[in-house]
Amino acid sequence: MAELVDLGDGALKVYTQSSIETEYIYNEIFREGCYDGVELPERPLILDAGGNIGMFALFMKGKYPGAEVVSFEPMPESIELFHRNMALHEIGVFELSGGAEASDGPRRHSA
């Protein structure tokens, strides 16, 4: 069952099925800065293979608001949470569902 969790002392809220896993990913991306060395143009095209619940997409749209982010995610449970998190933060991302269950095709999340 999905729950809304508060990360980073209120810095970010996301829907997740595993608060422990999400806290780990949050720490890796937002606190430890695992993507801090990556410098991109002001309006980059970012391909996110394995979008999970959207933590990378949220980080990159925060750092590069003009970015076009295309996320791929094969797991139906993660896709649902990805959609909820993009809507929660009003993030415009282009998402492609993968796997055998993907029959609806691409979806654009508008900010």
N, C-alpha and C positions, 0 to 999 in steps of 0.2 A: 504494500500500500504506500502510495506517495505521500510525502510530508513536505511542508515548507520549512526549510532550515535557515537559520541566521548564521552567516559566516563572517569571520573577521571582525568580531565585536560590532556587528550591525552594518558592516561595510557592503555586504551583498546577501541577498536572499535568493534561494533557488529551491525548486521542487526536486526531490530525489527519493530514491528507494533505500539508499544507504547513506546515512549521515556520516558514518566513519570514512567511507570511500570518498565522498564528496569533500569532506574536510581535508583529506590527504591531497586530493587534486587541487583544491583551493590553495593550500599551503605551497604546493609545488609551483603553481603558476603565478599566484598573486603575491605571496610573501617571499619565496625563495628566488623568484624571478627567472625561471628556467627559459623564458623567451625574451628576456631583456636585451640580449645581445643581438637580436634580430632587428635590423633597421630596414624599413620598407618605404616606398614612395608614399605621398600623402593620401592617395586614393588607390591602394593596391587591390588586385584580385587575389583572394586568399582561398585556397582549396583545403578543406578540413576533412581528411579521410578518417572516419571514425568519430563523428560528432558527439557521440555519447549523449549527455544531457545538456550540452551547450556551453560548458565552462570556457573552452578555448575561443569559441565564437564571441562570447560575452567579453572576454579579455581583449581580443583583437578589435572589436567594435568600440571598446572603451579607449583603446590606444589610437586607433585609426577610424574615427567616426565616418569618414567618407569611403571606407573600404567596401568592396563587394565581396561578401563571404558566401562561398558555396560549401555546404556541409553534406557529407554522405554518412548515413548511419543505417546498418542492416537490422538492428534489434528493435522489434515493435515496442517493447517497454521503454527503451531509451528514446525512441522517436516521440512517443507521447510526452515524455518529460521535456525533451528538447523543445517541442511546440509550446508547452506551457511556460517554459523559461523565457523563450523569445517574446511571447505575448506579455509576460509579467514585466519585462524590462523594455517593452516597446522597441525591440531590435528588429530591423529589417535584414533578413538573411534568406538566401535561396537554399532550400533543403531538398536533397534527393534521397528518398528511402531506397534501401537495398534489400537484398534477400528475396526469397520466394514469396513473401507476403506483400511485397511492394507492387500494388496494382494501380494505385492512383496517380503515379508519376510524380514529377517535380511539384513542389509547393513553394510559393514565395510568401515569406512573412513580412508584412509591411509594418514599418514603424509608425 
